[in-house]
């Protein structure tokens, strides 16, 4: 159904990474979710009232909250698609993550309420009245939720939307929850065991787990997380494909929402190269990254000595000393500056967060090494954590 509507409603409906197309898919899925959840709410509320089942009634209100979640998803995509303005020069893309976070909060609130109601039903059990219509409604609900899970998951992946991923997770958790309610209804009818409250409690716990998982998926991009490995590898391939660039480091990727990514990096170039030619190369690399990866790139050049034997020898010595401390340590921007009567070494150290050596201790070890083996040489070191 979603695909049929998209073909007639969204122009260029297969251009999933286009900002306008992404927004239209988000709005479309939100509208369909609202109508389907309201239908399920009305049907379950009616059969829950007929059967006196707290689990079915709770499941009905869970669907009502899902309708609210779909409404939030709709407005989230709508707001996230706004163009940049003076107050938000990088756009409003992160509002999509905020919408997903709100959806996950609603899921957790409903889970708490469901567990509370189920606890009361466990303490004060009531007989569940058997109705054929109840089974039919619950079976239909499971099928509808599985369909919602399918299209939210499918289109969420196509347009890379964490908010739709959270909605998909909510839908599959609802399908499981409704299945548990269906089982409890059948068991109560044929055995006389009043497990309605227990099943409702299990459903509430499951929904809470789904809400926490969904929240994690939306909080991570809001707080900032590493770029995907394949993305980083492709950036390295593009940058180092130019023979004028000898190496790269300090890659930083900034995510301002889907389709709004900026990156910066340092490119190492020969110190004796033509500044005009190197500038042209860097411009070409920035444009290639923008065209292929769809993000803005800013590249800083670091001139390095490649023909000075003394510099290369000292660099290898420092690299070997770092590896003895921790194999994960690397250096860059290495240069030697000679003054009258003394010499200075400058370089940066890249230290991953996994390394347990304190920054001060790391610098002191290097300074002691240089003081012992190269008297009169001054060491200037900066440590970058990543």
PECOR-V615888 format. One record per pair of residues at least 4 apart in sequence whose C-alpha atoms are under 7 Angstrom apart, sorted by the first residue. I is the first residue (numbers start at 0). J is the second residue. Records with the same first field share a line. If there is no record, write none. Layout:
I: J / J
This chain:
0: 4
1: 5
2: 6
3: 7
4: 8
5: 9 / 12
6: 12
9: 20 / 23
12: 20
14: 20
15: 20 / 21 / 157 / 158
16: 21 / 158 / 258
17: 21
18: 22 / 80 / 258
19: 23
20: 24
21: 25 / 158
22: 26 / 76 / 77 / 80
23: 27
24: 28
25: 29 / 73 / 76
26: 30 / 73 / 76 / 77
27: 31
28: 32
29: 33 / 69 / 70 / 72 / 73
30: 34 / 73
31: 35
32: 36 / 66 / 69
33: 37 / 66 / 69 / 70
34: 38
35: 39
36: 40 / 62 / 63 / 65 / 66
37: 41 / 63 / 66
38: 42
39: 43 / 59 / 62 / 140
40: 44 / 59 / 60 / 62 / 63
41: 45
42: 46 / 136
43: 47 / 55 / 56 / 59 / 136
44: 48 / 56 / 59
45: 49
46: 50 / 133
47: 51 / 52 / 55 / 56
50: 127 / 128 / 129 / 130
51: 127 / 128
52: 56 / 127
53: 57
54: 58 / 180 / 195 / 196 / 199
55: 59 / 180
56: 60
57: 61 / 113
58: 62 / 177
59: 63
60: 64
61: 65 / 109
62: 66
63: 67
64: 68 / 105
65: 69
66: 70
67: 71
68: 72 / 102
69: 73
70: 74
71: 75 / 98
72: 76 / 98 / 99
73: 77
74: 78
75: 79 / 94 / 95 / 98
76: 80 / 95
78: 91 / 94
79: 91 / 92 / 93 / 94 / 95
80: 91 / 92
81: 90 / 91
82: 90
83: 87 / 88 / 89 / 90 / 91
84: 88 / 90
87: 91
89: 255
92: 255 / 256 / 257 / 259
93: 97 / 255 / 256
94: 98
95: 99 / 162
96: 100 / 161 / 162 / 217 / 221
97: 101
98: 102 / 162
99: 103 / 161 / 162 / 165 / 217
100: 104 / 214 / 217 / 218
101: 105
102: 106
103: 107 / 165 / 210 / 211 / 213 / 214
104: 108 / 210
105: 109
106: 110 / 206 / 207 / 210
107: 111 / 207 / 210
108: 112
109: 113
110: 114 / 203 / 204 / 206 / 207
111: 115 / 203
112: 116
113: 117 / 199 / 200 / 203
114: 118 / 199 / 200 / 203
115: 119
116: 120
117: 121 / 196 / 197 / 199 / 200
118: 122 / 196 / 200
119: 123
120: 124 / 196
121: 196 / 197
124: 193
126: 193
127: 187
129: 188
131: 135
132: 136
133: 137
134: 138 / 181
135: 139
136: 140
137: 141 / 177 / 181
138: 142
139: 143
140: 144
141: 145 / 174 / 177 / 178
142: 146
143: 147
144: 148 / 170 / 171 / 173 / 174
145: 149 / 170 / 171 / 174
146: 150
147: 151 / 167 / 170
148: 152 / 167 / 168 / 170 / 171
149: 153
150: 154
151: 155 / 163 / 164 / 166 / 167
152: 156 / 163 / 164 / 167
153: 157
154: 158
155: 159 / 160 / 163 / 164
156: 160
159: 257
160: 164
161: 165 / 216 / 217
162: 166 / 217
163: 167
164: 168
165: 169 / 213
166: 170
167: 171
168: 172 / 209 / 213
169: 173 / 209
170: 174
171: 175
172: 176 / 205 / 206 / 209
173: 177
174: 178
175: 179
176: 180 / 202
177: 181
178: 182
179: 183 / 198
180: 184 / 198
181: 185
182: 186
183: 187 / 194 / 195 / 198
184: 188
185: 189
186: 190 / 192
187: 191 / 192 / 193 / 194
194: 198
195: 199
196: 200
197: 201
198: 202
199: 203
200: 204
201: 205
202: 206
203: 207
204: 208
205: 209
206: 210
207: 211
208: 212
209: 213
210: 214
211: 215
212: 216
213: 217
214: 218
215: 219
217: 221
218: 222
219: 223 / 224
220: 224
226: 230 / 231 / 252
227: 231
228: 232
229: 233
230: 234
231: 235
232: 236
233: 237
234: 238
235: 239
236: 240
237: 284
238: 284
239: 244 / 245 / 246
243: 268
244: 266 / 267 / 268
245: 267 / 268
246: 266 / 267
247: 265 / 266 / 267
248: 264 / 265 / 266
249: 264 / 265
250: 263 / 264 / 265
251: 262 / 263 / 264
252: 261 / 262 / 263
253: 260 / 261 / 262
254: 259 / 260 / 261
255: 259 / 260
259: 294
260: 294 / 295
261: 294 / 295 / 296
262: 295 / 296 / 297
263: 296 / 297 / 298
264: 297 / 298 / 299
265: 298 / 299 / 300 / 301
266: 298 / 299 / 300 / 301
267: 300 / 301 / 302 / 303
268: 300 / 301 / 302 / 303
269: 302 / 303 / 304 / 305
270: 302 / 303 / 304
273: 277
274: 278
275: 279
276: 280
277: 281
278: 282
279: 283
280: 284
281: 285 / 298
282: 286
283: 287
284: 288
285: 289 / 296 / 297
286: 290
287: 291
288: 292 / 294 / 296
289: 293 / 294 / 295 / 296
301: 332
303: 332 / 333 / 334
304: 334
307: 311
308: 312
309: 313
310: 314 / 334 / 335
311: 315
312: 316
313: 317
314: 318 / 333
315: 319
316: 320
317: 321
318: 322 / 329 / 330
319: 323
320: 324
321: 325 / 328
322: 326 / 328
328: 348 / 349 / 350
329: 348 / 349
330: 346 / 347 / 348 / 349
331: 346 / 347 / 348
332: 346 / 347
333: 345 / 346
334: 344 / 345 / 346
335: 343 / 344 / 345
336: 342 / 343 / 344
337: 341 / 342 / 343
338: 342
341: 375 / 376
342: 376 / 377
343: 376 / 377 / 378
344: 377 / 378 / 379
345: 378 / 379 / 380
346: 379 / 380 / 381
347: 380 / 381 / 382 / 383
348: 381 / 382 / 383
349: 382 / 383 / 384
350: 354 / 382 / 383 / 384 / 385
351: 384 / 385
352: 384 / 385
356: 360 / 361
357: 361
358: 362 / 382
359: 363
360: 364
361: 365
362: 366 / 380
363: 367
364: 368
365: 369
366: 370 / 378
367: 371
368: 372
369: 373 / 376
370: 374
